[in-house]
Amino acid sequence: MFLTDTTKYKDAVEQTKYLSNFKNFLCSRAYQFEPKYFVTMFYGRNSDGGFLSKEVYRKRWDRNEVRKTHRFIRSKLKECFGDVPMVFVIERHKETIHPIWGEMKGAFHTHLYLGDVNKALAKHYSIGVVEEGLHELQLEELSLYPEILRLLYKEDYFGCTINSGRRKDANLTELLLDACIRQAKWIGKFPDNLDIKEIKNDPFGLEFKRTFHYGLKQIDKEDDLNNVLDWHNSDLQKNGN
């Protein structure tokens, strides 16, 4: 009997086909909400960039704790930007060598696929936001809202605020997005804890598909679907809350 004739091999092939089809289905579902940003959140350092205590670090490889952080970030994004759709994907780092504790289990980090924040802003606050993002007068108008005003005066790692030197030649929408997500204590001010990239809008969505499948790369078996995807805090099964 050849290996390809065994039940185990055939089951493995069927599972691979199933996972491939399901990943394509998820990608198609996420693409419907016109994803605009690919956000990566790292949890291996504290908010100021220092090493974590062993007890705190242990929480960073607890999926339930990661999902709590997702829930907090989701609530802040909805509060500030309105009904912007999103998908949270959990990925585990490889084992790491700590300078004191030696080899440690890898912490998690999160990939967040975020819808068109500008459209959500325009609808939520009834303003005309263009593709390139907010302009100065709109930002002044939004400062009347407490949830936005807090972000405008929130200091970054270098002691600057959006209202004091960060606005020149910057995308104001992205500055607000950065400040909003950094309200999560696992992220905080340390620059390397958060990376925000715009997803290029090409005719066939190839850039998004490549980016989305990258986030699903740790799904090797069916059980991984619930470990990698944060269904509860994502908008894959429901309309945003």
matplotlib code that plots the C-alpha trace (Angstrom):
import matplotlib.pyplot as plt

x = [0.0, 1.3, 1.2, -1.3, -3.7, -3.9, -6.9, -4.7, -3.2, -6.6, -8.0, -5.0, -5.6, -9.3, -8.5, -6.0, -8.6, -11.2, -8.9, -7.8, -11.4, -12.4, -9.6, -10.7, -14.2, -13.0, -11.0, -14.0, -16.2, -13.6, -13.1, -16.8, -16.2, -13.5, -10.5, -8.3, -5.7, -3.5, -2.6, -0.1, 0.0, 2.9, 2.7, 6.2, 7.2, 5.5, 4.0, 7.3, 9.4, 10.8, 10.8, 7.8, 7.7, 7.3, 3.8, 2.7, 4.4, 2.6, -0.7, 0.6, 0.4, -3.0, -5.5, -8.3, -6.3, -5.5, -9.2, -9.9, -7.4, -9.2, -12.6, -11.2, -9.6, -12.8, -14.9, -12.5, -12.5, -16.3, -16.4, -14.1, -14.7, -18.2, -19.3, -15.9, -15.7, -12.7, -11.2, -8.8, -6.3, -4.0, -0.5, 2.1, 5.8, 8.5, 10.1, 12.3, 15.4, 14.9, 18.0, 17.1, 14.7, 16.2, 14.0, 10.4, 7.2, 6.5, 4.0, 1.1, 0.7, -2.4, -3.1, -6.1, -7.8, -9.7, -12.3, -12.4, -12.0, -12.6, -16.0, -16.9, -15.9, -17.9, -21.0, -20.6, -20.0, -21.8, -18.8, -17.3, -14.1, -12.1, -10.0, -6.8, -8.2, -9.2, -8.2, -7.4, -10.8, -12.6, -10.2, -11.1, -14.7, -14.2, -12.4, -15.8, -16.4, -14.8, -13.7, -11.7, -10.5, -8.8, -6.8, -5.7, -3.9, -2.6, 1.2, 3.2, 6.5, 8.4, 6.1, 4.3, 0.6, -1.4, -2.0, 1.7, 4.0, 2.8, 0.4, 2.8, 2.5, 0.8, -2.4, -4.6, -6.9, -4.0, -2.7, -6.1, -6.2, -2.7, -3.7, -7.0, -5.4, -2.6, -5.2, -4.8, -2.3, -0.7, 0.3, 0.8, 3.4, 6.3, 6.6, 7.4, 4.3, 2.1, 2.4, -0.3, -0.1, -2.6, -3.7, -3.4, -6.6, -6.0, -8.7, -8.8, -8.0, -4.7, -2.9, -5.6, -5.8, -2.0, -2.1, -5.1, -3.7, -0.5, -2.4, -4.0, -0.6, -0.7, -4.0, -2.8, -5.7, -9.4, -8.9, -6.7, -9.6, -10.9, -7.4, -6.2, -9.5, -11.1, -14.7, -16.4, -14.6, -14.6, -17.2, -17.0, -20.2, -22.3, -22.8, -20.6, -21.9]
y = [0.0, 3.5, 6.3, 8.1, 5.2, 5.4, 6.8, 9.1, 10.7, 11.1, 12.7, 15.1, 16.1, 16.7, 18.8, 20.9, 21.5, 22.4, 24.9, 26.4, 26.9, 28.3, 30.8, 32.0, 32.3, 34.4, 36.5, 37.1, 38.0, 40.4, 42.0, 43.0, 45.7, 47.4, 46.9, 50.0, 49.3, 46.4, 47.0, 44.9, 45.1, 43.7, 42.7, 41.7, 45.0, 47.3, 50.6, 52.4, 49.7, 48.0, 44.3, 42.8, 41.0, 37.3, 37.4, 40.1, 38.4, 35.2, 37.0, 37.9, 34.3, 33.7, 33.9, 34.9, 37.9, 38.8, 38.7, 41.1, 43.5, 43.1, 43.8, 47.0, 48.2, 47.4, 49.5, 52.5, 52.3, 52.2, 55.1, 57.3, 56.3, 54.9, 51.7, 50.7, 46.9, 44.9, 41.5, 40.4, 37.6, 36.2, 35.0, 33.6, 34.6, 32.0, 31.1, 34.0, 34.3, 36.6, 38.2, 37.0, 34.1, 32.4, 30.6, 31.6, 30.7, 33.1, 35.9, 36.7, 39.6, 40.7, 41.5, 43.8, 44.3, 47.5, 48.9, 52.4, 54.7, 57.8, 56.6, 55.6, 59.0, 60.8, 58.8, 58.9, 62.7, 63.8, 65.4, 65.0, 63.1, 62.6, 59.6, 61.2, 61.7, 64.5, 68.1, 70.8, 72.4, 69.0, 68.1, 71.4, 70.5, 67.0, 68.4, 69.4, 65.7, 64.5, 61.1, 62.9, 65.8, 63.2, 61.9, 65.3, 66.0, 62.5, 62.5, 60.0, 58.4, 61.6, 63.9, 65.3, 65.4, 65.7, 69.3, 70.1, 69.3, 66.0, 67.4, 68.7, 66.6, 63.8, 61.9, 63.2, 60.2, 57.9, 60.0, 59.7, 55.9, 55.5, 57.5, 55.6, 52.1, 53.2, 53.6, 49.9, 49.4, 46.5, 48.8, 52.3, 54.7, 52.5, 53.0, 49.4, 48.1, 49.3, 49.3, 50.8, 50.2, 51.3, 48.5, 49.5, 49.7, 47.7, 46.6, 42.9, 43.3, 41.4, 43.4, 42.7, 39.0, 38.7, 40.6, 38.7, 35.2, 36.3, 36.7, 33.2, 31.4, 29.7, 27.9, 24.4, 22.3, 22.9, 23.5, 26.4, 28.4, 29.2, 29.8, 32.2, 34.1, 36.1, 35.6, 37.4, 40.7, 40.5, 41.3, 38.1, 36.6, 39.7, 43.3, 45.6, 46.6]
z = [0.0, -0.9, 1.6, -0.6, -0.2, 3.6, 5.4, 7.4, 4.3, 2.7, 5.9, 5.9, 2.3, 3.0, 6.0, 4.0, 1.3, 4.0, 5.7, 2.4, 1.4, 4.8, 4.8, 1.4, 2.7, 5.7, 3.4, 1.1, 4.1, 5.5, 2.1, 2.0, 4.6, 2.5, 4.9, 5.1, 7.7, 8.8, 12.5, 14.5, 18.3, 20.2, 23.9, 24.8, 26.5, 28.9, 27.8, 28.2, 26.5, 29.5, 30.3, 32.0, 35.3, 35.0, 36.4, 33.9, 31.0, 31.8, 31.0, 27.6, 26.5, 27.9, 25.0, 27.3, 28.5, 24.9, 24.1, 27.0, 25.4, 22.1, 23.7, 25.3, 22.0, 20.1, 22.5, 22.2, 18.4, 18.3, 20.8, 18.8, 15.2, 15.2, 13.4, 11.9, 11.2, 12.3, 12.6, 15.4, 14.7, 17.4, 16.6, 18.9, 18.9, 18.9, 22.2, 23.5, 25.6, 28.6, 30.1, 33.6, 33.2, 30.2, 27.7, 27.9, 26.0, 23.3, 24.0, 21.6, 19.3, 17.4, 13.8, 13.4, 10.1, 10.2, 7.9, 6.4, 9.4, 7.3, 6.2, 9.8, 11.0, 8.3, 9.3, 13.0, 13.3, 10.1, 8.5, 5.0, 5.4, 2.2, 1.3, 2.5, 6.0, 8.2, 7.5, 10.2, 10.3, 10.8, 13.6, 15.3, 14.9, 16.3, 19.3, 20.7, 21.4, 24.7, 23.3, 20.6, 22.8, 25.1, 22.1, 20.9, 24.2, 24.9, 25.1, 23.1, 24.0, 23.2, 25.2, 22.1, 21.5, 18.2, 19.1, 19.8, 16.9, 15.4, 12.8, 10.1, 7.0, 9.0, 8.2, 11.0, 10.9, 11.5, 14.4, 16.0, 15.3, 16.9, 20.0, 20.3, 20.2, 22.6, 25.3, 25.9, 28.8, 27.0, 24.2, 25.8, 24.5, 23.4, 19.6, 18.8, 20.5, 17.6, 13.9, 11.5, 7.8, 5.1, 2.9, -0.8, -2.7, -5.9, -8.3, -7.3, -3.6, -4.0, -1.4, 1.2, 0.4, 0.7, 4.0, 5.4, 4.6, 6.2, 9.5, 9.1, 8.6, 12.0, 11.2, 10.4, 11.7, 12.3, 16.1, 15.2, 13.9, 17.4, 18.7, 16.0, 15.2, 17.9, 16.7, 19.6, 19.0, 15.2, 12.6, 10.6, 11.9, 12.7, 12.0, 14.2, 17.7]

ax = plt.figure().add_subplot(projection="3d")
ax.plot(x, y, z, "-o")
ax.set_aspect("equal")
plt.show()
